[in-house]
Amino acid sequence: GGALYYNLQYGNNGNAPADDVYLTYTLPAHTAFRSAWWHDWQGQQHPFTPDVVTADYVVWDLGTLENGPDNYFEVRLGVDDTAAPGALLTSTLDISRHPSDFHYDDNSVTWTEILNPTGPNLEIDKQNYYWNGNGQIQYEMRVKNRGDERLEPVWITDTYPISTTWDGNWWYGHGPNITTTHDTANRQIVFWLEHLDPGETASINYQVDLDGSLVGVQGLFFTNTLEADVLGDTYPADNYDEVVAYAGPDVYIEKWLRDGEPHPGEIVTFTVKFGNRNSWQGMNDQFGSAISDTLPPAMEFITSTAPWDPNQRWHPRSITGSTEIAWDWGPPWENSAWYALISVRISETVQSGDVLTNYVAIGDDNSNNSDLSAANDFYEFPLTILDPVFEVDKVYESNEVAGTLVTYTLTVTNSGNYAGHNVVLSDTIPTYLENVGSGGTLNFGWLWWHFGVITPDGGTATAWFSATLPCTASLSIVNDDYGVRGSEEGVTSPPGDPVSFDVRAPTINAAFTHTPDAIVVNDTVYFTGTASTDGTGLSYTWAFGDGAAGSGLTGTHAYTQAGSYTVVFTATDTCGYSDVATATITVASTCTPLTGVSFTYAPSNPVIQSPVTFTATVSPTGADTPITYTWYFGDGVTRTVTIAVTTHTYTISGSKTVSVTAYNPCTAAGVDSPTQQIEVGAMQVFLPLVLLDY
């Protein structure tokens, strides 16, 4: 629920204005932008209004930023009421990267604070120190009340380094009423601040002198501690600070990629930053330094710019081969930072994911200097080659039958670590294919597809085309000339694996039926065909055996003469492949159908195990023959015979339902007799009677 106030600065330290400059402040979590302002030289406050304000960031459109002194402004942020103590508040301030900016390492700054609970919170800091010459250290103590309660009084104990003395001189830039007490024996200065209101700060400065015998002696560390005891401080960790001043240089070198992207064959430019981070002022101007850059074999040195003027070339002292480059430089003066731009060409033979490691080093020619750390005299910069890697595979969908459709699907996979842009895929149309359709462009036997972007690390793009297989079976369809032909990055793919198959003939199955089964002259015969195929569409023809023909799945025909006829049903696909079904039918002359049938049986009182004779009588008496009779004897037994008389023996007595159905060539459905109930009796056995007279 509190407020955060930050003092910020930006500027153009070059020698020319910068156009289209934007300042972007990314807000910490749990905060909201409230206001911003700047002060003129008379102390008047003016609003510094952002052009864009969102929940996450604010942007100022600075337009043209003139070169010259830095600009200062302040911002105020509100902290959410629901934010929990301990939350990290991370801020980032960015200024546009101008194409001609000499170096970008100062175009962004990020800082993090911890959200504290309500209550007292004193912060002390002594990191702002520097050497005066090589025999005196000057310190600035910064004090701030970060809590929401007034602190009064505030006691701060400053213990200055051994082998140094304080002459009692101190001053402050701002703050409340302050007094000091000096404990010479313990090298302590106790600062008493009358009070600090919430948000109030103080700045206190003083100097210590090294013992005379130590002036100019390198390799010594001078430790200064600062501590305060605040009862109930919500964050006591910042009630203590320690700073170590080192006597001697701290030369360093760094390297990073400035311009270009690390692709095969490309030119890239590195920024090399070097200098001396320490403020100790005892450097000997009779000795210089040297810079070296060791390039990997896959890099070739092109040029370097002078640290004192990026518009001038910095000529190397020596170039060994094409990868060992060295430059001479002057003394590594205190608090120095110099920048050089080094341009190299990457070999065209490198591949995606290759790591090209650069090594830069700084050497001090004065062997008497005691460098603070040799670790930062050398810098290793691995550069990973970015490039797409394309692989193309192909599958097809087809039953491989002559005249049918085949569809090919091509998949381009980018297994590289960089997106592929404006990717061109092509494929040749295999010989024999016809009627090609596609989502691409067909041009003289080639198909072309264009993809805007294929993402890295397994991203894919697909293309397809379809065509008609030839009608000739056993021809081989071979597709072996396809791949990525080009991309914005200049990357292609190896040819895809061949895809082939042989065309096969279709499997056609034809059959038909006809009604009626018994046919007589001038009857209408109905033919019904069925057919299946795994090939192209079918057409159908009929040859009825008497010279007549028909088409379609069904047909009708009436024969005018009696006789036997071979009927042929043919199913033919669009490629000319066919299958035939044949059947021989018999046509009888004009026929008199049956109109009725009846029967008699004897004996009239049948018994089991004795044959019963059944006699059928049909009408009319002139009905065409042959006549067949199907008898149903009522005991589960049926019999078909071609004569009117038959016999049957029953084995079980009881009532039996008997009937007969008669058929002739023109009575295919048959005629049924009336049913009769027959009582079948049991067999009777008569025994002789013998009488005996006693």
C-alpha positions as CSV (number, residue, x, y, z in Angstrom):
1,G,0.0,0.0,0.0
2,G,3.0,2.3,0.1
3,A,4.7,4.4,-2.7
4,L,8.0,3.9,-4.4
5,Y,10.1,6.9,-5.7
6,Y,13.0,6.4,-8.1
7,N,15.4,9.0,-9.6
8,L,16.3,8.0,-13.2
9,Q,18.5,9.4,-15.8
10,Y,19.1,9.0,-19.6
11,G,21.1,10.7,-22.2
12,N,23.0,10.7,-25.4
13,N,26.8,10.6,-24.8
14,G,27.7,10.5,-28.5
15,N,28.5,13.3,-30.9
16,A,25.3,13.3,-32.9
17,P,21.5,13.4,-32.2
18,A,19.6,10.2,-32.2
19,D,16.2,10.0,-33.9
20,D,13.1,8.0,-32.9
21,V,14.1,7.4,-29.3
22,Y,11.8,5.7,-26.9
23,L,12.2,5.3,-23.1
24,T,10.4,2.2,-21.7
25,Y,10.0,1.5,-18.0
26,T,8.9,-2.0,-17.2
27,L,7.1,-1.8,-13.8
28,P,7.7,-4.2,-10.9
29,A,5.0,-6.7,-10.1
30,H,2.4,-5.5,-7.6
31,T,2.8,-1.8,-8.6
32,A,1.1,0.8,-10.7
33,F,2.4,3.9,-12.4
34,R,1.3,7.1,-10.6
35,S,3.3,10.0,-12.0
36,A,6.6,11.3,-13.3
37,W,8.3,14.7,-13.3
38,W,11.6,16.6,-13.8
39,H,13.1,19.7,-12.3
40,D,14.6,22.6,-14.2
41,W,17.8,24.4,-13.1
42,Q,15.8,26.6,-10.9
43,G,14.2,23.7,-9.1
44,Q,10.8,24.1,-10.7
45,Q,8.9,20.8,-11.1
46,H,7.5,19.9,-14.5
47,P,5.4,16.8,-15.4
48,F,7.1,14.1,-17.5
49,T,4.0,12.5,-19.0
50,P,4.3,9.1,-20.7
51,D,2.8,8.5,-24.1
52,V,1.8,5.0,-23.3
53,V,0.7,3.7,-19.9
54,T,-0.2,0.0,-19.3
55,A,-0.5,-2.2,-16.3
56,D,3.0,-3.6,-17.0
57,Y,5.0,-0.8,-18.6
58,V,5.1,2.9,-19.5
59,V,6.7,4.5,-22.6
60,W,7.9,8.0,-23.3
61,D,8.4,9.0,-27.0
62,L,11.5,11.2,-26.8
63,G,11.6,11.9,-30.5
64,T,15.1,13.2,-31.3
65,L,17.5,13.0,-28.4
66,E,20.2,15.6,-28.6
67,N,23.7,14.7,-27.6
68,G,24.9,16.4,-24.5
69,P,24.3,16.3,-20.7
70,D,22.2,13.6,-19.2
71,N,18.5,14.1,-18.4
72,Y,17.1,13.4,-14.9
73,F,13.5,12.6,-13.9
74,E,11.6,10.9,-11.0
75,V,8.8,8.5,-11.0
76,R,6.3,7.5,-8.3
77,L,4.7,4.1,-8.2
78,G,1.9,2.8,-6.0
79,V,2.2,-0.6,-4.3
80,D,-0.9,-2.9,-4.3
81,D,-2.5,-3.2,-0.9
82,T,-2.6,-6.9,-1.3
83,A,1.1,-7.3,-2.1
84,A,2.9,-9.6,0.4
85,P,6.0,-8.6,2.3
86,G,9.1,-10.3,0.8
87,A,7.9,-9.9,-2.8
88,L,10.6,-8.9,-5.3
89,L,10.1,-5.6,-7.0
90,T,12.1,-5.7,-10.2
91,S,12.3,-2.6,-12.5
92,T,13.8,-2.2,-15.9
93,L,14.5,1.0,-17.8
94,D,15.3,0.6,-21.5
95,I,16.2,3.2,-24.1
96,S,16.1,2.5,-27.8
97,R,19.0,0.8,-29.5
98,H,20.0,3.3,-32.2
99,P,21.6,1.6,-35.2
100,S,24.7,3.8,-35.0
101,D,25.0,3.6,-31.2
102,F,28.6,2.7,-30.3
103,H,27.7,0.2,-27.6
104,Y,24.5,-1.1,-26.1
105,D,25.6,-2.3,-22.7
106,D,24.3,0.9,-21.1
107,N,21.0,1.0,-22.9
108,S,19.2,-0.9,-20.2
109,V,19.3,-1.0,-16.4
110,T,17.5,-3.4,-14.0
111,W,17.3,-3.2,-10.3
112,T,15.4,-5.2,-7.7
113,E,14.1,-4.4,-4.2
114,I,12.3,-6.4,-1.6
115,L,8.9,-5.3,-0.4
116,N,9.0,-4.9,3.4
117,P,6.3,-4.9,5.9
118,T,5.2,-1.8,7.7
119,G,7.4,-0.5,10.5
120,P,10.9,1.0,10.9
121,N,13.4,0.3,8.1
122,L,16.8,2.0,7.9
123,E,19.1,1.4,4.9
124,I,22.8,2.3,4.9
125,D,25.1,2.0,2.0
126,K,28.8,2.8,1.4
127,Q,29.5,1.4,-2.0
128,N,30.2,4.8,-3.5
129,Y,33.9,5.3,-2.8
130,Y,37.0,6.2,-4.8
131,W,40.7,6.8,-4.5
132,N,42.3,10.3,-4.4
133,G,45.7,9.5,-5.9
134,N,47.2,6.4,-4.3
135,G,47.3,7.5,-0.7
136,Q,43.8,8.6,0.2
137,I,40.3,7.0,0.1
138,Q,37.2,9.1,0.0
139,Y,33.9,7.5,1.1
140,E,30.2,8.6,0.8
141,M,27.7,7.1,3.3
142,R,24.2,7.1,2.0
143,V,21.4,6.7,4.6
144,K,17.7,6.3,3.9
145,N,14.5,5.7,6.0
146,R,12.7,3.1,3.9
147,G,10.0,2.5,6.6
148,D,6.8,4.3,7.4
149,E,7.9,5.5,10.8
150,R,10.0,8.4,11.9
151,L,13.4,7.3,13.2
152,E,15.0,9.5,15.9
153,P,17.7,9.6,16.7
154,V,19.8,7.4,14.4
155,W,23.3,6.1,15.4
156,I,25.6,4.8,12.7
157,T,29.1,3.4,13.5
158,D,31.7,3.6,10.7
159,T,34.9,1.6,11.2
160,Y,37.5,2.8,8.8
161,P,40.4,0.5,7.5
162,I,43.5,-0.4,9.5
163,S,46.7,1.5,8.5
164,T,44.6,4.6,7.8
165,T,43.9,7.7,9.8
166,W,41.0,10.2,9.8
167,D,41.8,13.9,10.3
168,G,38.3,14.8,11.6
169,N,37.1,16.4,8.4
170,W,33.7,15.4,7.1
171,W,30.8,16.9,5.2
172,Y,27.4,16.0,4.0
173,G,25.5,16.8,0.8
174,H,22.1,16.8,2.5
175,G,20.3,15.4,5.6
176,P,19.1,16.3,9.1
177,N,21.2,17.7,11.9
178,I,24.3,15.4,12.3
179,T,27.1,15.2,14.8
180,T,30.1,12.9,15.1
181,T,32.1,11.2,17.8
182,H,35.6,9.8,17.0
183,D,37.1,6.7,18.7
184,T,40.7,6.8,17.5
185,A,41.8,3.6,19.2
186,N,39.1,1.6,17.5
187,R,39.2,3.6,14.2
188,Q,35.5,4.3,14.5
189,I,33.4,7.4,13.7
190,V,29.9,7.4,15.3
191,F,27.4,9.6,13.4
192,W,24.4,10.8,15.2
193,L,21.4,11.9,13.0
194,E,18.8,13.8,14.9
195,H,15.9,12.1,13.0
196,L,14.9,10.7,9.6
197,D,11.3,10.9,8.4
198,P,9.8,8.2,6.1
199,G,11.5,8.5,2.7
200,E,14.1,11.0,4.0
201,T,17.8,10.5,3.0
202,A,21.2,11.7,4.0
203,S,24.6,11.8,2.4
204,I,27.8,12.0,4.5
205,N,31.4,12.2,3.1
206,Y,34.8,11.8,4.6
207,Q,38.4,10.8,3.7
208,V,41.1,8.6,5.3
209,D,44.8,8.7,4.6
210,L,47.0,5.7,4.2
211,D,50.0,5.3,6.4
212,G,53.0,6.9,4.6
213,S,54.8,3.6,4.2
214,L,51.8,2.1,2.3
215,V,51.3,4.8,-0.2
216,G,51.8,3.4,-3.7
217,V,52.1,-0.2,-2.4
218,Q,49.9,-2.5,-4.5
219,G,48.1,-5.6,-3.6
220,L,46.6,-4.3,-0.3
221,F,43.0,-4.4,0.7
222,F,41.4,-1.7,2.9
223,T,38.2,-2.8,4.6
224,N,35.6,-0.4,5.8
225,T,32.4,-1.4,7.7
226,L,29.2,0.5,8.5
227,E,26.5,-0.6,10.9
228,A,23.5,0.8,12.6
229,D,21.2,-0.7,15.3
230,V,17.5,0.1,14.8
231,L,15.1,-1.4,17.2
232,G,12.4,-3.5,15.5
233,D,13.8,-2.9,12.0
234,T,11.7,-4.9,9.5
235,Y,14.8,-5.6,7.3
236,P,17.9,-5.6,9.4
237,A,20.1,-7.0,6.6
238,D,20.5,-3.5,5.2
239,N,21.6,-2.0,8.5
240,Y,25.1,-3.2,7.7
241,D,27.5,-2.6,4.8
242,E,31.1,-3.4,4.0
243,V,33.3,-2.0,1.3
244,V,36.8,-3.1,0.4
245,A,39.2,-0.7,-1.4
246,Y,42.0,-2.3,-3.3
247,A,45.4,-0.7,-4.0
248,G,46.2,-1.6,-7.6
249,P,44.5,-1.9,-11.0
250,D,41.6,-4.2,-11.9
251,V,41.9,-4.6,-15.6
252,Y,39.2,-6.4,-17.4
253,I,37.9,-7.3,-20.8
254,E,34.5,-8.4,-22.1
255,K,33.0,-9.4,-25.5
256,W,29.5,-9.7,-26.9
257,L,27.7,-9.8,-30.2
258,R,26.6,-6.4,-31.4
259,D,25.4,-6.7,-35.0
260,G,24.5,-9.5,-37.4
261,E,23.2,-12.9,-36.8
262,P,25.5,-15.9,-36.6
263,H,24.6,-17.7,-39.8
264,P,26.9,-19.6,-42.2
265,G,28.8,-17.1,-44.4
266,E,27.5,-14.0,-42.6
267,I,29.5,-11.1,-41.3
268,V,29.0,-10.4,-37.6
269,T,30.4,-7.6,-35.4
270,F,31.4,-7.9,-31.8
271,T,31.9,-5.3,-29.2
272,V,35.0,-5.6,-27.1
273,K,34.9,-3.6,-23.8
274,F,38.1,-3.3,-21.8
275,G,39.7,-1.0,-19.2
276,N,40.4,-0.7,-15.5
277,R,37.5,-0.9,-13.1
278,N,39.4,0.3,-10.0
279,S,39.8,4.0,-9.0
280,W,43.3,3.5,-7.6
281,Q,45.4,6.2,-9.3
282,G,48.9,4.9,-9.2
283,M,49.3,3.7,-12.8
284,N,52.6,4.3,-14.5
285,D,52.2,6.1,-17.8
286,Q,55.4,4.6,-19.1
287,F,53.8,1.2,-19.6
288,G,50.9,0.3,-22.0
289,S,48.8,-2.7,-22.5
290,A,47.7,-5.1,-25.2
291,I,44.5,-6.6,-26.5
292,S,44.3,-10.0,-28.2
293,D,41.4,-11.8,-29.8
294,T,41.7,-15.5,-30.7
295,L,39.0,-16.5,-33.2
296,P,37.9,-20.0,-33.9
297,P,39.1,-21.5,-37.3
298,A,35.6,-21.0,-38.7
299,M,35.9,-17.2,-38.4
300,E,38.0,-14.8,-40.5
301,F,39.0,-11.4,-39.2
302,I,37.9,-8.5,-41.4
303,T,38.3,-5.2,-39.6
304,S,38.2,-3.4,-36.2
305,T,37.3,0.2,-35.2
306,A,39.4,2.4,-33.0
307,P,38.3,2.7,-29.3
308,W,38.9,6.5,-29.5
309,D,36.8,7.0,-32.6
310,P,34.4,4.4,-34.1
311,N,34.8,6.0,-37.5
312,Q,38.5,5.1,-37.7
313,R,40.0,1.7,-38.2
314,W,42.1,0.2,-35.4
315,H,45.0,-1.6,-37.1
316,P,46.2,-4.7,-35.4
317,R,49.8,-5.0,-34.3
318,S,49.9,-8.5,-35.6
319,I,47.7,-11.1,-37.3
320,T,48.8,-14.7,-37.0
321,G,47.1,-16.8,-39.6
322,S,43.6,-15.4,-39.8
323,T,42.6,-16.1,-36.2
324,E,45.2,-14.6,-33.8
325,I,44.8,-10.8,-33.7
326,A,46.6,-8.4,-31.3
327,W,46.5,-4.7,-30.8
328,D,48.6,-2.3,-28.8
329,W,46.9,0.0,-26.2
330,G,48.0,2.6,-23.7
331,P,48.1,2.5,-19.9
332,P,45.0,1.0,-18.4
333,W,44.0,4.1,-16.5
334,E,41.8,4.0,-13.5
335,N,38.0,3.9,-14.0
336,S,38.4,3.5,-17.7
337,A,36.1,1.7,-20.2
338,W,36.9,1.5,-23.9
339,Y,35.0,0.0,-26.7
340,A,36.2,-1.5,-30.0
341,L,34.1,-3.1,-32.7
342,I,35.6,-6.2,-34.4
343,S,34.0,-7.6,-37.6
344,V,34.5,-11.2,-38.8
345,R,33.1,-13.5,-41.4
346,I,31.7,-16.8,-40.5
347,S,32.6,-19.8,-42.7
348,E,30.0,-21.1,-45.0
349,T,30.7,-24.6,-43.9
350,V,29.5,-24.3,-40.3
351,Q,26.2,-25.9,-39.4
352,S,23.3,-25.1,-37.1
353,G,24.2,-25.6,-33.5
354,D,27.9,-25.4,-34.0
355,V,29.5,-23.4,-31.2
356,L,32.3,-21.0,-32.2
357,T,34.2,-19.9,-29.1
358,N,36.1,-16.6,-29.1
359,Y,38.7,-15.7,-26.6
360,V,39.7,-12.1,-25.8
361,A,42.4,-11.0,-23.3
362,I,44.0,-7.9,-22.0
363,G,47.6,-7.8,-20.8
364,D,49.3,-5.1,-18.7
365,D,52.8,-4.4,-19.9
366,N,53.9,-3.3,-16.4
367,S,54.9,-6.4,-14.6
368,N,55.1,-4.5,-11.3
369,N,51.3,-4.0,-11.3
370,S,49.3,-6.2,-9.0
371,D,46.0,-6.9,-10.8
372,L,43.0,-7.4,-8.5
373,S,41.8,-10.5,-10.4
374,A,43.3,-12.3,-13.3
375,A,40.0,-14.0,-13.9
376,N,38.5,-11.0,-15.7
377,D,41.6,-10.4,-17.8
378,F,40.3,-13.1,-20.1
379,Y,36.9,-13.6,-21.6
380,E,35.4,-16.5,-23.4
381,F,32.5,-15.9,-25.7
382,P,30.8,-18.9,-27.2
383,L,28.7,-18.1,-30.3
384,T,26.1,-20.6,-31.4
385,I,25.5,-20.8,-35.1
386,L,21.8,-20.2,-35.9
387,D,20.4,-21.8,-39.0
388,P,17.5,-23.8,-40.1
389,V,18.0,-27.5,-41.0
390,F,15.5,-28.9,-43.4
391,E,14.5,-32.5,-43.9
392,V,11.7,-33.5,-46.2
393,D,9.8,-36.8,-46.2
394,K,6.9,-37.9,-48.3
395,V,4.0,-40.4,-47.9
396,Y,1.3,-41.4,-50.3
397,E,-2.3,-42.6,-50.1
398,S,-3.4,-44.9,-52.8
399,N,-4.6,-48.4,-53.4
400,E,-2.2,-48.4,-56.4
401,V,-4.9,-49.5,-58.8
402,A,-4.8,-48.4,-62.4
403,G,-6.8,-45.2,-63.1
404,T,-7.4,-44.3,-59.4
405,L,-6.2,-41.3,-57.4
406,V,-2.9,-41.1,-55.6
407,T,-2.3,-38.3,-53.1
408,Y,1.2,-37.4,-51.9
409,T,1.9,-35.4,-48.7
410,L,5.3,-33.8,-48.2
411,T,6.4,-32.7,-44.8
412,V,9.2,-30.2,-44.3
413,T,10.8,-30.4,-40.8
414,N,13.1,-27.7,-39.4
415,S,15.3,-29.5,-36.9
416,G,17.6,-26.5,-36.7
417,N,17.7,-23.8,-34.0
418,Y,16.6,-20.9,-36.2
419,A,13.4,-20.3,-38.1
420,G,13.4,-20.8,-41.9
421,H,11.9,-17.9,-43.8
422,N,10.5,-17.8,-47.4
423,V,11.1,-21.5,-47.8
424,V,10.7,-22.9,-51.3
425,L,9.8,-26.6,-51.7
426,S,9.6,-28.3,-55.0
427,D,8.7,-31.8,-56.4
428,T,8.8,-33.3,-59.8
429,I,5.6,-35.0,-61.1
430,P,6.4,-38.7,-61.6
431,T,6.2,-40.0,-65.1
432,Y,2.8,-41.4,-66.2
433,L,0.7,-39.4,-63.7
434,E,-2.1,-37.3,-65.1
435,N,-4.7,-34.8,-63.9
436,V,-2.4,-33.2,-61.3
437,G,-4.1,-31.1,-58.6
438,S,-2.3,-29.3,-55.8
439,G,-2.1,-26.5,-53.3
440,G,1.1,-25.4,-55.0
441,T,2.0,-24.0,-58.4
442,L,2.5,-26.4,-61.3
443,N,5.1,-25.3,-63.8
444,F,6.5,-27.6,-66.6
445,G,6.4,-30.8,-64.7
446,W,7.4,-29.2,-61.4
447,L,5.3,-28.3,-58.4
448,W,6.4,-25.4,-56.2
449,W,5.2,-24.4,-52.7
450,H,6.2,-21.4,-50.6
451,F,6.2,-21.2,-46.8
452,G,6.6,-17.9,-45.0
453,V,8.0,-19.3,-41.8
454,I,8.9,-22.7,-40.5
455,T,9.6,-22.5,-36.8
456,P,12.8,-24.1,-35.4
457,D,13.3,-27.1,-33.1
458,G,11.0,-29.4,-35.0
459,G,8.6,-27.0,-36.7
460,T,6.9,-28.4,-39.8
461,A,5.1,-27.3,-42.9
462,T,3.1,-29.6,-45.2
463,A,2.3,-29.7,-48.9
464,W,0.3,-32.0,-51.0
465,F,-0.6,-32.9,-54.6
466,S,-2.8,-35.6,-56.1
467,A,-2.9,-37.2,-59.6
468,T,-4.5,-40.0,-61.5
469,L,-2.6,-43.3,-62.0
470,P,-2.1,-44.6,-65.5
471,C,-4.3,-47.3,-66.9
472,T,-1.4,-49.6,-67.6
473,A,-0.8,-52.1,-64.9
474,S,2.8,-53.0,-63.8
475,L,4.1,-49.5,-64.5
476,S,6.4,-48.2,-61.8
477,I,5.6,-44.8,-60.3
478,V,8.8,-43.4,-58.9
479,N,9.0,-40.1,-57.0
480,D,12.6,-39.3,-56.1
481,D,13.3,-35.6,-57.0
482,Y,11.9,-33.4,-54.2
483,G,13.3,-31.2,-51.5
484,V,13.7,-27.6,-50.2
485,R,15.3,-25.7,-53.0
486,G,15.8,-22.4,-51.3
487,S,15.1,-20.1,-48.3
488,E,15.9,-16.6,-47.1
489,E,18.7,-18.1,-45.1
490,G,20.2,-19.8,-48.2
491,V,19.5,-23.3,-46.7
492,T,18.2,-26.2,-48.8
493,S,17.6,-29.8,-47.9
494,P,19.0,-33.0,-49.2
495,P,16.8,-34.9,-51.6
496,G,14.0,-36.8,-49.9
497,D,14.0,-40.6,-49.9
498,P,12.5,-42.1,-53.1
499,V,8.8,-43.1,-52.9
500,S,7.7,-45.8,-55.5
501,F,5.1,-48.4,-56.2
502,D,3.9,-50.5,-59.1
503,V,0.4,-49.9,-60.7
504,R,-1.8,-53.0,-60.4
505,A,-4.9,-54.1,-62.3
506,P,-8.2,-53.8,-60.5
507,T,-10.1,-56.6,-59.0
508,I,-13.6,-56.6,-60.5
509,N,-16.3,-59.1,-59.5
510,A,-19.5,-59.4,-61.6
511,A,-22.6,-61.5,-61.1
512,F,-26.3,-61.5,-62.0
513,T,-29.6,-63.2,-61.3
514,H,-32.9,-63.4,-63.4
515,T,-36.5,-64.0,-62.8
516,P,-38.6,-66.0,-63.5
517,D,-36.6,-69.2,-63.2
518,A,-38.8,-71.1,-65.7
519,I,-39.0,-69.1,-68.9
520,V,-41.3,-69.5,-71.8
521,V,-41.5,-67.8,-75.1
522,N,-42.6,-64.1,-75.0
523,D,-42.2,-64.0,-71.2
524,T,-40.5,-60.9,-69.8
525,V,-37.3,-61.9,-68.1
526,Y,-35.8,-59.5,-65.5
527,F,-32.0,-59.5,-65.2
528,T,-30.3,-57.9,-62.1
529,G,-26.5,-57.4,-62.1
530,T,-24.1,-56.8,-59.2
531,A,-20.5,-55.7,-59.4
532,S,-17.6,-54.5,-57.2
533,T,-14.2,-53.1,-57.9
534,D,-11.2,-51.5,-56.2
535,G,-10.6,-49.5,-59.3
536,T,-12.3,-46.8,-61.3
537,G,-16.0,-46.5,-61.9
538,L,-17.8,-49.3,-63.8
539,S,-20.2,-49.4,-66.8
540,Y,-22.4,-52.4,-67.6
541,T,-23.5,-54.3,-70.7
542,W,-25.7,-57.3,-71.4
543,A,-25.7,-59.8,-74.2
544,F,-28.8,-61.9,-74.0
545,G,-27.7,-64.7,-76.3
546,D,-30.1,-64.1,-79.1
547,G,-28.3,-61.1,-80.6
548,A,-30.0,-58.6,-78.4
549,A,-28.0,-56.3,-76.0
550,G,-28.6,-53.9,-73.1
551,S,-26.7,-51.7,-70.7
552,G,-26.9,-50.7,-67.0
553,L,-27.1,-52.8,-63.9
554,T,-30.5,-54.1,-64.8
555,G,-32.1,-55.2,-68.0
556,T,-35.3,-56.9,-69.3
557,H,-35.7,-59.1,-72.3
558,A,-38.4,-61.3,-73.9
559,Y,-37.3,-64.3,-76.0
560,T,-39.4,-65.1,-79.1
561,Q,-38.2,-68.6,-79.7
562,A,-37.7,-71.6,-77.5
563,G,-34.2,-72.8,-76.8
564,S,-31.1,-72.4,-74.7
565,Y,-29.4,-69.1,-74.5
566,T,-26.0,-67.9,-72.9
567,V,-26.5,-64.6,-71.2
568,V,-23.3,-62.5,-70.6
569,F,-23.1,-59.6,-68.1
570,T,-20.0,-57.5,-68.4
571,A,-18.7,-54.8,-65.9
572,T,-16.0,-52.6,-67.4
573,D,-14.0,-49.8,-65.7
574,T,-12.8,-46.5,-67.2
575,C,-9.4,-48.0,-67.9
576,G,-11.0,-50.9,-69.9
577,Y,-10.5,-53.6,-67.3
578,S,-13.6,-55.9,-67.1
579,D,-15.1,-59.0,-65.6
580,V,-18.0,-61.1,-67.1
581,A,-20.7,-63.3,-65.6
582,T,-22.4,-65.9,-67.8
583,A,-25.4,-68.1,-67.3
584,T,-27.3,-70.4,-69.6
585,I,-31.1,-70.2,-69.6
586,T,-33.7,-72.4,-71.2
587,V,-36.8,-70.9,-72.9
588,A,-39.7,-73.2,-73.4
589,S,-42.4,-73.0,-76.0
590,T,-45.9,-71.6,-75.1
591,C,-47.0,-73.4,-71.9
592,T,-50.4,-74.2,-70.3
593,P,-50.1,-73.5,-66.6
594,L,-51.6,-75.5,-63.8
595,T,-54.7,-74.1,-62.2
596,G,-55.4,-76.7,-59.5
597,V,-54.5,-80.0,-57.9
598,S,-56.3,-82.5,-55.6
599,F,-55.5,-86.0,-54.3
600,T,-57.0,-89.2,-52.9
601,Y,-55.5,-91.9,-50.7
602,A,-56.2,-95.6,-50.1
603,P,-57.0,-97.4,-47.9
604,S,-59.5,-95.1,-46.4
605,N,-58.5,-96.2,-42.9
606,P,-54.8,-96.5,-43.0
607,V,-52.8,-97.9,-40.1
608,I,-49.2,-97.7,-39.1
609,Q,-46.6,-99.8,-40.7
610,S,-48.9,-100.2,-43.8
611,P,-48.2,-98.3,-47.0
612,V,-50.8,-95.6,-48.0
613,T,-51.1,-94.8,-51.7
614,F,-51.6,-91.1,-52.6
615,T,-52.9,-90.2,-56.1
616,A,-52.7,-86.5,-57.4
617,T,-55.0,-85.1,-60.0
618,V,-54.1,-81.7,-61.7
619,S,-56.2,-79.4,-63.8
620,P,-56.5,-78.7,-66.6
621,T,-55.9,-82.0,-68.0
622,G,-53.8,-80.5,-70.8
623,A,-51.4,-78.6,-68.7
624,D,-47.8,-78.7,-69.9
625,T,-45.4,-81.3,-68.6
626,P,-43.2,-82.1,-66.9
627,I,-45.2,-81.8,-63.7
628,T,-43.6,-82.2,-60.4
629,Y,-45.4,-82.9,-57.1
630,T,-44.2,-82.0,-53.6
631,W,-46.0,-84.0,-50.9
632,Y,-46.3,-83.0,-47.3
633,F,-47.4,-86.1,-45.3
634,G,-48.1,-84.4,-42.0
635,D,-45.5,-86.4,-40.1
636,G,-42.5,-84.1,-41.0
637,V,-41.7,-86.0,-44.2
638,T,-41.8,-84.3,-47.6
639,R,-41.2,-85.8,-51.0
640,T,-40.9,-84.4,-54.5
641,V,-41.7,-86.7,-57.4
642,T,-42.4,-86.4,-61.1
643,I,-45.4,-88.9,-61.1
644,A,-48.9,-88.4,-59.8
645,V,-48.8,-91.5,-57.5
646,T,-46.7,-92.1,-54.5
647,T,-46.8,-94.2,-51.3
648,H,-45.9,-93.4,-47.7
649,T,-45.8,-95.5,-44.6
650,Y,-46.6,-93.9,-41.2
651,T,-44.9,-95.2,-38.1
652,I,-46.9,-93.2,-35.6
653,S,-50.7,-93.3,-35.3
654,G,-52.8,-90.1,-35.0
655,S,-54.2,-87.4,-37.2
656,K,-52.1,-86.2,-40.1
657,T,-52.5,-83.0,-42.3
658,V,-51.6,-83.9,-45.8
659,S,-51.3,-81.7,-48.9
660,V,-49.5,-81.6,-52.3
661,T,-48.1,-78.7,-54.5
662,A,-47.8,-79.2,-58.2
663,Y,-45.4,-77.4,-60.6
664,N,-44.9,-77.2,-64.3
665,P,-42.7,-75.0,-66.6
666,C,-45.2,-72.1,-66.6
667,T,-46.4,-72.5,-63.0
668,A,-43.1,-71.8,-61.2
669,A,-44.9,-70.7,-58.0
670,G,-46.9,-74.0,-58.0
671,V,-50.6,-74.7,-57.1
672,D,-51.5,-76.1,-53.7
673,S,-54.1,-78.7,-53.0
674,P,-56.7,-78.5,-50.3
675,T,-55.4,-80.1,-47.1
676,Q,-56.9,-83.4,-45.8
677,Q,-56.9,-84.8,-42.3
678,I,-56.0,-88.5,-42.3
679,E,-56.5,-90.6,-39.2
680,V,-53.8,-93.3,-39.0
681,G,-54.8,-96.1,-36.7
682,A,-52.8,-98.5,-34.6
683,M,-52.1,-102.0,-35.8
684,Q,-54.7,-104.6,-34.5
685,V,-53.6,-108.1,-33.7
686,F,-56.3,-110.9,-33.2
687,L,-55.3,-113.8,-31.0
688,P,-57.2,-117.2,-31.2
689,L,-59.5,-118.1,-28.3
690,V,-59.1,-121.6,-26.9
691,L,-61.7,-123.0,-24.3
692,L,-60.8,-126.0,-22.2
693,D,-63.4,-128.2,-20.6
694,Y,-62.4,-129.8,-17.4
